[in-house]
Amino acid sequence: MKKYEFISNDLSETNQFAKTLANLLEPGTVILLEGDLGAGKTTFTKGIAEGLGIKRVVNSPTFTIIKEYQGRMPLYHMDVYRVKDSCEDLGFDEYFYGEGVTVVEWAHLIQEQLPDEYLEISIYHGGLNGRNFLLNPVGQRYENICKELFE
């Protein structure tokens, strides 16, 4: 599958990109976020939440692992950085195949538990306030999302 790249020059462009993506999502969507500490994974998730109509403050679920938010559909925000055993059954399937959008930060740490299809987004620093987003769709559903997003 083709990879897609988006370059953001500032926070407002990042937020708009995330909101635009959110408008293309449907229940059962799984987005994996990778990138260095401070790259903007949670900031990007906040934009998705805004695009889903979520009014609550979105922050990192680092110590709780999963936070749920309600908008036009649920948002399940996971940060699996502190998961000790990648094979530990934490019920991720219920979220991945549920009625909402699942965003997983540090998803490579639970690779064995991930669904077969997803949208992986790697975020890199690009200058002072800029970010580079590399989107890797895995599965036709996610390829279609990327095609529409980049038209």
C-alpha positions as CSV (number, residue, x, y, z in Angstrom):
1,M,0.0,0.0,0.0
2,K,1.1,3.6,-0.6
3,K,2.3,5.8,2.2
4,Y,1.1,9.4,2.5
5,E,2.9,12.4,4.0
6,F,1.5,15.6,5.5
7,I,3.8,18.4,6.6
8,S,2.4,20.8,9.3
9,N,4.1,24.1,9.9
10,D,2.3,24.8,13.2
11,L,-0.2,23.7,15.8
12,S,-3.2,25.1,13.9
13,E,-2.4,23.1,10.7
14,T,-1.9,19.9,12.8
15,N,-5.2,20.5,14.5
16,Q,-7.0,21.1,11.2
17,F,-5.4,18.0,9.6
18,A,-6.6,15.8,12.6
19,K,-10.1,17.3,12.5
20,T,-10.3,16.6,8.7
21,L,-9.3,13.0,9.3
22,A,-11.9,12.7,12.1
23,N,-14.6,13.6,9.6
24,L,-13.7,10.5,7.6
25,L,-13.7,8.0,10.4
26,E,-16.4,5.5,11.3
27,P,-17.0,3.0,14.1
28,G,-14.3,0.4,14.4
29,T,-11.5,2.6,13.1
30,V,-8.1,2.0,14.6
31,I,-5.4,4.6,14.4
32,L,-1.9,3.8,15.7
33,L,0.3,6.7,16.7
34,E,4.1,6.5,16.8
35,G,6.8,9.1,17.4
36,D,9.3,10.3,19.9
37,L,8.3,11.7,23.2
38,G,6.9,15.2,22.6
39,A,6.3,14.6,18.9
40,G,2.6,15.4,19.2
41,K,0.7,12.1,19.6
42,T,-1.7,13.4,22.2
43,T,-2.0,16.8,20.5
44,F,-3.0,15.0,17.3
45,T,-5.5,13.0,19.3
46,K,-7.0,16.2,20.7
47,G,-7.6,17.3,17.1
48,I,-9.4,14.1,16.3
49,A,-11.5,14.5,19.4
50,E,-12.5,18.0,18.4
51,G,-13.4,16.6,14.9
52,L,-15.6,14.0,16.6
53,G,-17.4,16.8,18.5
54,I,-15.9,15.9,21.9
55,K,-16.1,18.8,24.3
56,R,-14.2,17.4,27.3
57,V,-10.5,18.1,27.8
58,V,-8.4,15.3,26.2
59,N,-5.2,14.5,27.9
60,S,-2.7,11.6,27.9
61,P,-3.9,8.3,29.4
62,T,-0.3,7.4,30.4
63,F,-1.1,6.2,33.8
64,T,-4.7,4.9,33.2
65,I,-3.9,3.3,29.8
66,I,-7.4,3.9,28.3
67,K,-9.6,7.0,28.4
68,E,-13.0,7.1,26.8
69,Y,-14.7,10.2,25.4
70,Q,-18.2,10.7,23.9
71,G,-18.8,12.7,20.8
72,R,-20.7,11.8,17.5
73,M,-19.1,8.4,18.3
74,P,-16.9,7.3,21.2
75,L,-13.2,7.9,21.2
76,Y,-11.0,5.4,22.9
77,H,-7.6,6.9,23.6
78,M,-4.9,4.5,24.7
79,D,-1.4,5.0,25.8
80,V,0.3,1.6,26.1
81,Y,3.7,2.9,26.9
82,R,3.6,1.6,30.5
83,V,2.0,-1.8,29.6
84,K,4.5,-4.3,31.2
85,D,3.5,-7.5,29.3
86,S,2.6,-7.1,25.7
87,C,0.6,-10.3,25.9
88,E,-1.4,-9.2,28.9
89,D,-5.1,-9.4,28.1
90,L,-6.5,-5.9,28.8
91,G,-9.6,-6.3,26.6
92,F,-8.2,-4.2,23.7
93,D,-10.4,-6.2,21.2
94,E,-13.5,-4.8,22.7
95,Y,-12.3,-1.3,21.7
96,F,-10.8,-2.2,18.3
97,Y,-14.0,-3.8,17.1
98,G,-16.3,-1.5,19.1
99,E,-18.6,1.3,18.2
100,G,-16.0,4.0,18.3
101,V,-12.6,5.2,17.1
102,T,-9.6,3.8,18.8
103,V,-6.3,5.8,18.9
104,V,-3.3,3.9,20.3
105,E,-0.1,5.7,21.3
106,W,3.0,3.5,21.3
107,A,1.1,0.8,19.5
108,H,4.3,-1.2,18.6
109,L,4.4,-2.3,22.2
110,I,1.3,-4.4,21.8
111,Q,1.9,-5.5,18.2
112,E,0.6,-9.0,18.9
113,Q,-2.8,-7.7,20.0
114,L,-3.5,-5.2,17.2
115,P,-6.1,-5.9,14.5
116,D,-5.1,-6.9,11.0
117,E,-6.1,-3.6,9.5
118,Y,-5.4,0.0,10.8
119,L,-4.0,3.4,10.0
120,E,-0.5,3.9,11.4
121,I,0.6,7.5,11.7
122,S,4.3,8.3,12.6
123,I,4.9,11.8,13.8
124,Y,8.3,13.5,13.5
125,H,9.6,16.9,14.6
126,G,9.9,19.3,11.6
127,G,11.4,22.5,12.7
128,L,10.5,24.6,15.7
129,N,6.7,24.1,15.7
130,G,6.3,21.9,12.6
131,R,5.5,18.2,12.4
132,N,5.8,15.7,9.6
133,F,3.1,13.0,9.5
134,L,3.7,9.7,7.7
135,L,0.6,7.7,7.2
136,N,0.7,4.0,6.5
137,P,-2.7,2.5,5.7
138,V,-2.9,-1.2,6.3
139,G,-6.0,-2.5,4.6
140,Q,-8.3,-1.2,1.9
141,R,-10.6,0.7,4.3
142,Y,-7.6,2.7,5.5
143,E,-6.2,3.2,2.0
144,N,-9.6,4.7,1.0
145,I,-9.5,7.1,4.0
146,C,-6.0,8.3,3.0
147,K,-7.0,8.7,-0.6
148,E,-10.0,10.9,0.4
149,L,-7.9,12.8,3.0
150,F,-5.3,13.7,0.4
151,E,-7.5,14.5,-2.5
